[in-house]
Amino acid sequence: MESSSALYRAILNFAHSTPGWFQYLAEIWTELGLLIFAALFVLVWWRARGDSAAAVAVAVLAPLATGVMYVCSELFKSFVNEDRPCRAVARAARPLIECPAVGDWSFPSNHSTIAGAAAVGLVLAWPRLAVFVAPMAVLMAFSRVFVGVHYPHDVGVGLLLGAIGAGLLVWGCARVAQGVIMSMRASSLGLLLWFAGPGGRRSRSLT
């Protein structure tokens, strides 16, 4: 814990040494990353609609798994009750953004958990996105330490929790989800057909 606190102080000192515009970008990125991931989920689902039922299943499971991992991170927080470093770490510089209220616990980082889960889900749905979403997730996690609201271990565990958890959820639910998409494509209901997509580009199985 002391090593994490020392690294937190070092990163926050570095943050204060950067230009104001860079600090502003880091502040924006902590939230903007969430919006970009959400947009990518929509893009990947829309792209998968013209593909196999298996592809649509993964595209749909990716945001669902991310949501589940967010809930898991909240549950971890309620058990661990780790105070934010912006209050707990002595001799640390002030955070770049307002320190979250008491009771908004630090471990693990929700943003990092979401980032790790979203990145893995998106890569499973569209592997070529890895070169973009993997660095994006790491930068999003680092930004939470940079702005002063999380310890390094908060974001490291959050990334791993989200990535591993989402990967297992998508893998474990893929066959069931594929069956649901196939049933939707066989339905006469227009909304279900639109959501599942026409398919037809190529066939791929998750089994």
C-alpha positions as CSV (number, residue, x, y, z in Angstrom):
1,M,0.0,0.0,0.0
2,E,2.9,2.4,0.8
3,S,4.4,1.8,-2.6
4,S,1.1,2.5,-4.3
5,S,0.8,5.7,-2.2
6,A,4.4,6.8,-3.2
7,L,3.6,6.1,-6.9
8,Y,0.4,8.0,-6.6
9,R,2.3,11.0,-5.2
10,A,4.8,10.8,-8.0
11,I,2.2,10.6,-10.7
12,L,0.2,13.5,-9.2
13,N,3.4,15.6,-9.0
14,F,4.1,14.8,-12.6
15,A,0.5,15.8,-13.5
16,H,1.0,19.2,-11.9
17,S,4.2,19.7,-13.9
18,T,2.4,19.3,-17.2
19,P,0.8,22.2,-19.2
20,G,-2.7,23.3,-18.3
21,W,-4.1,22.2,-21.6
22,F,-2.7,18.7,-21.0
23,Q,-4.3,18.5,-17.6
24,Y,-7.6,19.7,-19.1
25,L,-7.4,16.9,-21.7
26,A,-6.8,14.3,-19.0
27,E,-9.8,15.6,-17.0
28,I,-12.0,15.3,-20.1
29,W,-10.6,11.9,-21.1
30,T,-11.7,10.3,-17.9
31,E,-15.3,10.7,-19.0
32,L,-15.0,11.0,-22.8
33,G,-13.5,7.5,-22.9
34,L,-16.8,6.1,-21.6
35,L,-18.7,7.8,-24.4
36,I,-16.3,6.5,-27.1
37,F,-16.7,3.0,-25.8
38,A,-20.5,3.4,-25.9
39,A,-20.3,4.6,-29.5
40,L,-18.0,1.7,-30.5
41,F,-20.5,-0.8,-29.0
42,V,-23.2,0.6,-31.3
43,L,-20.8,0.5,-34.3
44,V,-19.8,-3.1,-33.6
45,W,-23.4,-4.2,-33.2
46,W,-24.5,-2.5,-36.4
47,R,-21.6,-4.0,-38.3
48,A,-22.4,-7.5,-36.9
49,R,-26.0,-7.3,-38.0
50,G,-24.9,-8.3,-41.6
51,D,-22.8,-11.2,-40.2
52,S,-23.5,-14.5,-38.6
53,A,-25.7,-15.0,-35.5
54,A,-22.5,-15.7,-33.6
55,A,-21.1,-12.3,-34.5
56,V,-24.2,-10.5,-33.4
57,A,-24.2,-12.5,-30.1
58,V,-20.7,-11.3,-29.2
59,A,-21.5,-7.7,-30.2
60,V,-24.6,-7.7,-28.0
61,L,-22.9,-9.5,-25.1
62,A,-19.9,-7.0,-25.1
63,P,-21.9,-4.1,-23.5
64,L,-23.9,-6.4,-21.3
65,A,-20.8,-8.0,-19.9
66,T,-19.3,-4.5,-19.3
67,G,-22.4,-3.5,-17.4
68,V,-22.2,-6.6,-15.2
69,M,-18.6,-5.9,-14.5
70,Y,-19.4,-2.4,-13.5
71,V,-21.9,-3.8,-10.9
72,C,-19.2,-6.2,-9.7
73,S,-16.8,-3.3,-9.1
74,E,-19.5,-1.5,-7.1
75,L,-20.0,-4.5,-5.0
76,F,-16.2,-4.8,-4.4
77,K,-16.2,-1.2,-3.3
78,S,-18.9,-1.7,-0.7
79,F,-16.9,-4.6,0.9
80,V,-13.4,-3.0,0.7
81,N,-14.3,0.6,1.8
82,E,-10.9,2.0,0.7
83,D,-10.8,5.8,1.1
84,R,-9.8,7.9,-1.9
85,P,-6.1,8.8,-2.0
86,C,-6.9,12.5,-2.4
87,R,-8.0,12.3,1.2
88,A,-5.8,9.5,2.6
89,V,-2.3,10.0,1.2
90,A,-0.2,12.4,3.3
91,R,2.0,15.0,1.5
92,A,0.2,14.5,-1.8
93,A,-0.5,17.4,-4.2
94,R,-4.1,18.4,-4.6
95,P,-6.1,16.4,-7.2
96,L,-6.8,18.0,-10.6
97,I,-10.5,17.4,-10.1
98,E,-12.7,17.5,-7.1
99,C,-12.1,14.6,-4.7
100,P,-15.2,12.3,-4.6
101,A,-17.4,12.5,-1.5
102,V,-16.8,10.3,1.5
103,G,-18.4,6.9,0.9
104,D,-17.6,6.9,-2.8
105,W,-14.9,4.3,-2.3
106,S,-11.7,3.9,-4.3
107,F,-11.0,0.2,-4.8
108,P,-11.4,-0.9,-7.5
109,S,-11.7,1.9,-10.1
110,N,-15.1,1.8,-11.8
111,H,-13.8,3.6,-14.8
112,S,-10.9,1.2,-15.2
113,T,-13.2,-1.8,-14.7
114,I,-15.5,-0.5,-17.5
115,A,-12.5,0.2,-19.7
116,G,-11.0,-3.2,-19.3
117,A,-14.3,-4.9,-19.9
118,A,-15.3,-2.8,-22.9
119,A,-11.9,-3.3,-24.5
120,V,-12.0,-7.1,-24.2
121,G,-15.7,-7.2,-25.4
122,L,-15.0,-5.0,-28.4
123,V,-11.9,-7.0,-29.4
124,L,-13.8,-10.3,-29.2
125,A,-16.5,-8.8,-31.4
126,W,-14.1,-7.1,-33.8
127,P,-10.4,-8.1,-33.3
128,R,-9.0,-5.4,-35.5
129,L,-10.1,-2.8,-32.8
130,A,-7.4,-4.2,-30.5
131,V,-4.8,-1.7,-31.6
132,F,-7.2,1.2,-30.7
133,V,-9.2,0.0,-27.7
134,A,-6.3,-1.6,-25.7
135,P,-4.2,1.6,-25.5
136,M,-7.4,3.6,-25.0
137,A,-8.4,1.4,-21.9
138,V,-4.9,1.8,-20.4
139,L,-4.9,5.5,-20.9
140,M,-8.3,5.8,-19.4
141,A,-7.2,3.9,-16.3
142,F,-4.0,5.9,-16.0
143,S,-6.0,9.2,-16.2
144,R,-7.8,8.3,-13.0
145,V,-4.5,8.3,-11.1
146,F,-3.2,11.3,-13.1
147,V,-6.2,13.5,-12.0
148,G,-5.7,12.3,-8.4
149,V,-8.8,10.3,-7.6
150,H,-7.4,6.7,-7.6
151,Y,-4.4,4.7,-6.4
152,P,-2.4,2.9,-9.1
153,H,-3.5,-0.5,-7.6
154,D,-7.1,0.6,-8.0
155,V,-6.8,1.1,-11.7
156,G,-4.6,-2.0,-12.2
157,V,-7.0,-4.3,-10.5
158,G,-10.0,-2.6,-12.2
159,L,-8.5,-3.2,-15.6
160,L,-7.8,-6.9,-14.8
161,L,-11.2,-7.4,-13.2
162,G,-13.1,-5.9,-16.1
163,A,-11.0,-7.7,-18.8
164,I,-11.1,-11.1,-17.3
165,G,-14.7,-10.9,-16.1
166,A,-16.0,-9.7,-19.4
167,G,-14.0,-12.3,-21.4
168,L,-15.4,-15.1,-19.3
169,L,-19.0,-13.8,-19.5
170,V,-18.9,-13.4,-23.2
171,W,-17.4,-16.8,-23.6
172,G,-19.8,-18.5,-21.2
173,C,-22.9,-16.9,-22.6
174,A,-22.0,-17.0,-26.3
175,R,-23.8,-20.2,-27.2
176,V,-27.1,-19.2,-25.5
177,A,-26.9,-15.7,-27.0
178,Q,-26.3,-17.1,-30.5
179,G,-29.4,-19.3,-30.2
180,V,-31.4,-16.2,-29.1
181,I,-30.2,-14.2,-32.2
182,M,-31.1,-17.2,-34.5
183,S,-34.6,-17.3,-33.0
184,M,-35.0,-13.5,-33.5
185,R,-34.0,-13.9,-37.1
186,A,-36.6,-16.5,-37.5
187,S,-39.3,-14.3,-35.9
188,S,-42.0,-12.5,-37.8
189,L,-41.7,-9.4,-35.6
190,G,-40.1,-6.5,-37.4
191,L,-38.3,-5.1,-34.4
192,L,-36.6,-8.4,-33.5
193,L,-35.6,-8.9,-37.1
194,W,-34.1,-5.4,-37.3
195,F,-32.2,-5.9,-34.0
196,A,-30.8,-9.3,-35.0
197,G,-30.0,-8.1,-38.5
198,P,-30.3,-9.9,-41.9
199,G,-27.0,-11.8,-41.6
200,G,-25.7,-13.3,-44.8
201,R,-22.1,-12.0,-45.1
202,R,-20.4,-15.1,-43.8
203,S,-21.0,-17.9,-41.3
204,R,-19.1,-18.3,-38.1
205,S,-19.8,-20.4,-35.1
206,L,-18.9,-19.8,-31.4
207,T,-19.1,-23.4,-30.5
